[in-house]
Amino acid sequence: MIDLNLLLLFRAVAEEANFRAAADRLGVTRSAVSQGIRRLEDSLGVALVLRTTRSVRLTEAGAELQAALARPLTEILGALDSLGAEDCPRGLLRIAVTSIAEPFLSGPLIARFAEAHPRITLDIRVTDAEFDIVAAGFDAGVRLGEVIEQDMIAVPVGGPQREAVVASPSYLAARGVPAHPRDLVHHRCIGWRPAPNTAPYRWEFAEDGRPFDVAVAPQICTNDLRLMLRTALSGGGITFAPIQTLQPHLDRGALVSLLEDFLPSFPGFFLYFPQRRNMAPKLRALVAHVRGSR
């Protein structure tokens, strides 16, 4: 018989790729994690992880075990959380959220949920990486609807969204105001790139009901929305981001909105999660809260 706790420990190591990070997540010592992995490997008779002084990575057998365990472990933990939890949902709720999901990350929605459900612990990972949330051990995610897998259940968060193109008054005074999105190729742009091995995000527009995009070739590129905003506020160029993130700076005149006629609204962000026969009460509570907050 394999101790279920060892499988949970293995999952933490696989997801964190680091013994110390896994230990911090589980609230145990690093040596306990190392010894637990060794016991699991001895029980199975196969090496699951390759250890170096700097990192931990899965062997082929370890990767196969991680993939095989992802859904069953989530179902088991959900079933355990469900026992006696209908009246007072409890347990750890892990959510992966894109960094641009301002309706979810702005604060009030999370604060009100924590107040309403004191026995639920929220573990929110802000990441723009695309991955299988079930395989990674998350209960749910928050992303733009267009990138969510078709087999997921999706609940709107915050309603329709709109992107905005903005720059500081000082930049526009020095470089001029673009009249059409294609004029952006003649300006210094501040772009977003989710990962080093991906192309910068193409800025999307519409004209006469027809969508089109512009490859602006940004001079400044980052995966940090805050850096994009700060650079634009400092006169560093024109940037493109969800309007909810930019609105306070537009309201006080620190940024100027551009090309508004070419920027229609779109469905926005969704809380998404896999279809399950018996949804864990902690996740059901979050879904109800999101629906009630719209």
N, C-alpha and C positions, 0 to 999 in steps of 0.2 A: 504494500500500500504506500502511495506517495502522499506525503503531508501537503495538504492544499496550501498551507502557508508558504511552502517552498516554491510553489508555482506562482504565487503572488509576488514573492521576492524576485523570482526570475523575470517576471513581466516588468517589474520596476527597473531592473538592471538593463533589460533589452531596450526599454524606452528611453532611459537616461544615458545609456552607453558610458556609465561611470559609476563605480561602486560607492563613492562618497555621496554623489547626488542621489543615488537610490537609497542609501542609508538615511539621508536627511528627509527624503520623501516618506519613508516608512517609520521614521522615528526610532531607529536602532543604530548600533555602531557599525562602522565600516567592516570591522572584523567579523561581526555577525552575518553581514551580507556575504562576505567572502566564504565563510564556513558553510553557510546555507547553500550557496551555489555548488560548493564542492560535494556536499551531501547529496544534492540532487543529481549531480553528474555521476557519483558513485552508485546511486540507486538505479540510474538508467543505463549505466555502463557506457556512456558516450560523453565526449567533451561538448559543452554547449557554448562556452565563451573562450575567446583568446585574450589573455591579459598581457598588457605591456605596462611600463611604468607610467605612461601618459593616458592610455585609453583602454577601453574594453570594446571588443566587437564580437558579434555572434559567429559561430561556426556555421557550416551549412545545416547541420543537425539543429543547432540553436535557432536559426532562422525558420526552419520548418516547424519547430515546436512553438515558436512565437505566433506564427500564422495560424496554426491549428488550435491554439488556446484562446485566441482573441475573443471570438464570439461566445464559446462556452463559459469562459470566466466571467464575462460581462453578464450573461444570463444567470449564472449562479449567484453572483453578488447582488444582482437585481432582485432575485427571488428571496435572498436572505434579508435584504432591506425591506421587502414588502411585508414580512411577517410582523404583524401587529403594528404596522406603521401607517395605516390608512388615516387614523385620527391625528397623528402627529408625525409627518414625514421626517426622516432622519437619514444620516449617512453622508458620505463624501460624494459630491457632484462635480465631475470634471468636465470642463467646457473649453473647447478650442475656438478662439475668436480672432477674426482678421483685425488688423490694427486700424482699419478705416471704418469699423462699425461703430460710428459715433452714437447712434441711438442706444446701443447696448452698453458701451464703455463710458458714456458721459457721467455716470455716477448714480443718478436717482433710481433707475430701475434696479440696479444691484443692491443699493442701500435699502430700498423698500422690501425687496425680497428677503434680505438677511434679517430685517426686523420682524417680518411676518413668519419666518421659519427658523427659529434660533437653533434647532437641532440639525440643520443641514449645513455642512461645511462646503464652501465653494472653493474650488481650485480652478482658476481661470488662466489659461495659457494664451497669451497674445502672440499670434504667429501668422505669417502670410504664406507659409509653406503649404503645399497641397498634398494631402495624405489621407489615408483611410482612417477616420476617427475611431471606428470600432477596433481595428487592428492595433491602434495606438492606445487603446484603453480609455477613450473619452466617452462620456455619456451623450454628449451633444456638441454641436458646433454652431457658429454664427458666421455666415458668409453672404455674398451677393447671390441672388437666386440663380443667375446664369451659370455658376460654376458648381452647383450642388448636383450630386448624382440623382438620376431619375428614380431610383428605388428608395430614396429617403422620404420621410415625412417632413414637410417644411411649413413653418408657422411664421407669418410676417412679423418683423420687428420694426416698429417706428413708421410704417407707411412708405409711400413713394419717396424717392430721393432725386436729387438733381446735382450734377457736377457743376463746378464753377471754374472759370478761368480768371485769375486775379493777378494784380501787380500793385506795387506801391505807387503813390503819386509821384515820388521822386524818379522812379524808373521810367514812368510814362512821359514825364516832362523831358527827360534826357533822350529817350529812344522813340517816342511816338506811340500812338495807339493803333493796334491792328484792327482793320475794318472787316476782315474775313479770316476764318480759321487757317486758311492756307498762307496767310501773311506771317504766321507764327514761325515759319522756317527762317525768317529774317530777324528773329529776336533771340535773345538769350533766354532759354527755357530751363526750368527746374523740374526734372522728371522723376518718376518713381520706377524702380526696378526691384521686383520681389526677391530676387536671388542673383548671385554673381553670374550664373550660367544661363540667364534668361535675357531676352531683349527688353529694353525699356518699354513701359506701357505706352501704347498708341492712344493719343487723345481722340475721343469719339464725339462726333457732332451729328447734326441732321440739318438738311436744307430742303425745303419744299416736301417734307415728309420722307425724304430719302436719307438713310444713315450713311455716313462716311467717316473715315478716320484720317488723322494727320500724324505722320512720323516726324516729330519735332526735332529729333537728334539733340537731346538736352545737353547743354554744356556742363550742367551740374546734375548728377543722378544719385539717388539714395533709396534705401528701403525704409526710411524713417520719415513719416509724415510731419513730425514736429520740426525736423531740420528743414524740410521743404518750406514750411510755413515761416520759420524764423528767417530763412534766407530771403524769401519774398518780402517780408516786412522790412528787411534791411536794404531793400533796393537791388537785390541780387538778380532779379529777373521775373519772368512770368511763370506761374505754376498752375496746377490743375488738381482739384481735390473736391470731395463732397462739400456741398455748401454749408451743411450744419457745422462742420469744423471751422469754416472760415467766417461764419456770420457775425460773431462778436467783433471781429476786426473790420468787417465791412460796415457795421453799424457805427463805429467810431471814426470811420474815414481813414484808417491806417492802410486799408487795401481798397482797390477799385475793381468792381466786377466788369468783365469784358465779354463780348460776343454772346450775350444772353439769348439772342434770337436763334442761336444755333445749338442751344443746350436744352433739349426736352427732358422731362422727368422719366424715370424708369422704376421698376418695381421695388428696388432697394434690397434690404437685408432680411435674412430669414434665420430663425432658429431651426436647425434640422437635426434629425436623429433617425436611427433605423427603425423599421417596422417591427414591433414586438407584440406577441399575444398578450403578455402581462407587463405593462409599463410600470417601472418602479415608481412608488409614490413620490419620491424626491424629484424625479423628472416630470411627473404629472403636475406637481406643484409649480415647477418652473414654467411649464407650458401654459398653465392657467394664469399665472402671473403675467406672462408676456402678452397673452391675449387680452387680459384685463387692462393692460397699460397702454393699449393702442389708442 
